[in-house]
Amino acid sequence: MGILQISFAKVNVLSNDIAEITVNGGADITLDMVNELHQLLLSLFSGSFSLLINKTNSYSTQLDALIHFGTLPPIDKIAIFAPNKLAKMSADFSATIPSSAVLNIEVFTERDDALTWLR
């Protein structure tokens, strides 16, 4: 459907209710960046939607940004594609953040498995 570039990531709209987010390598995600992403997602989807977080690149996320990310009400499910051990450890930690507890989050080591679960 199309790839959109924001200041710190690429957002690939895969369907009318799924977007893949690939953060640029070396980024340090702040609360302002999460707000930028939220605004884009709300402009793309009219109802609930799911996200595929592609952790191919190495990046960091500030704790307040990580907490705020999980507060966007229209998010239905989040699949995290973690292709290596370090990415998986980071993803597993992110899934334990209190604001993430109410979300339906799963971590996958294969991208296709993550997409299958989202659909």
C-alpha positions in Angstrom: 0.0 0.0 0.0 2.9 2.3 0.5 5.9 3.3 2.6 5.9 6.5 4.6 9.0 8.1 6.1 8.8 9.9 9.5 11.7 11.5 11.3 13.0 8.2 12.9 11.3 5.3 11.0 9.6 3.9 7.9 6.0 3.0 8.2 4.8 0.4 5.6 1.1 0.2 5.3 0.5 -3.5 4.6 -3.3 -3.6 4.6 -6.3 -1.5 5.7 -5.6 -2.5 9.3 -1.9 -3.4 9.6 1.3 -1.3 9.5 4.9 -2.3 9.8 7.2 0.1 11.6 11.0 -0.2 11.0 12.9 2.3 13.2 16.1 3.7 11.7 19.3 2.2 13.0 20.9 4.2 15.9 17.7 6.2 16.7 16.9 7.1 20.3 13.1 7.3 20.4 11.7 10.1 22.5 8.2 10.9 23.6 7.9 13.5 20.8 8.8 10.8 18.3 6.1 8.5 19.7 3.6 11.3 19.4 4.7 11.9 15.7 4.1 8.2 15.0 0.7 8.2 16.8 -0.4 11.1 14.7 0.6 9.3 11.5 -1.2 6.1 12.5 -4.3 8.0 13.4 -4.3 9.7 10.0 -3.8 6.3 8.2 -6.5 4.2 10.0 -10.1 5.0 10.8 -10.7 2.1 13.1 -8.6 -0.3 15.1 -5.4 -1.6 13.6 -2.4 -3.8 14.4 1.3 -3.2 14.2 4.3 -5.2 13.1 7.4 -3.8 14.9 10.4 -4.8 12.8 13.5 -4.8 15.0 15.9 -5.5 12.2 17.8 -2.3 13.1 19.4 -1.5 16.5 17.9 1.5 18.3 16.9 2.6 21.8 13.7 3.9 23.3 13.4 6.2 26.3 11.3 4.8 29.1 8.6 7.5 29.0 8.3 7.0 25.2 8.0 3.2 25.6 5.3 3.7 28.3 3.4 6.1 26.1 3.6 4.0 22.9 1.2 1.4 24.4 -1.5 4.0 25.2 -2.9 4.6 21.8 -6.5 3.1 22.1 -7.0 1.9 18.4 -4.1 -0.5 18.6 -5.5 -4.0 18.5 -2.4 -6.3 18.4 1.4 -5.8 18.2 3.7 -8.4 16.7 7.4 -7.8 17.3 9.7 -9.3 14.7 13.0 -9.8 16.5 15.5 -11.5 14.1 18.3 -11.9 16.6 19.0 -12.6 20.2 19.6 -9.0 21.3 16.4 -7.8 19.5 14.4 -10.6 21.2 15.7 -9.6 24.6 14.8 -6.0 24.0 11.4 -7.0 22.7 10.6 -9.2 25.6 11.5 -6.4 28.0 9.3 -3.9 26.1 6.4 -6.3 26.3 6.6 -6.2 30.2 6.2 -2.4 30.5 3.0 -1.7 32.5 1.2 0.2 29.7 2.0 -2.8 27.4 0.3 -5.2 29.8 -3.2 -4.4 28.4 -2.0 -4.9 24.9 -2.0 -8.1 22.9 1.8 -8.4 22.2 3.7 -11.3 20.9 7.4 -11.6 19.9 8.4 -13.6 16.9 11.8 -14.6 15.4 10.3 -15.0 11.9 8.5 -12.1 10.1 6.1 -14.4 8.3 5.0 -15.9 11.6 4.4 -12.4 13.0 2.2 -11.4 10.0 0.3 -14.7 10.2 -0.5 -14.0 13.8 -1.6 -10.4 13.1 -4.0 -11.5 10.4 
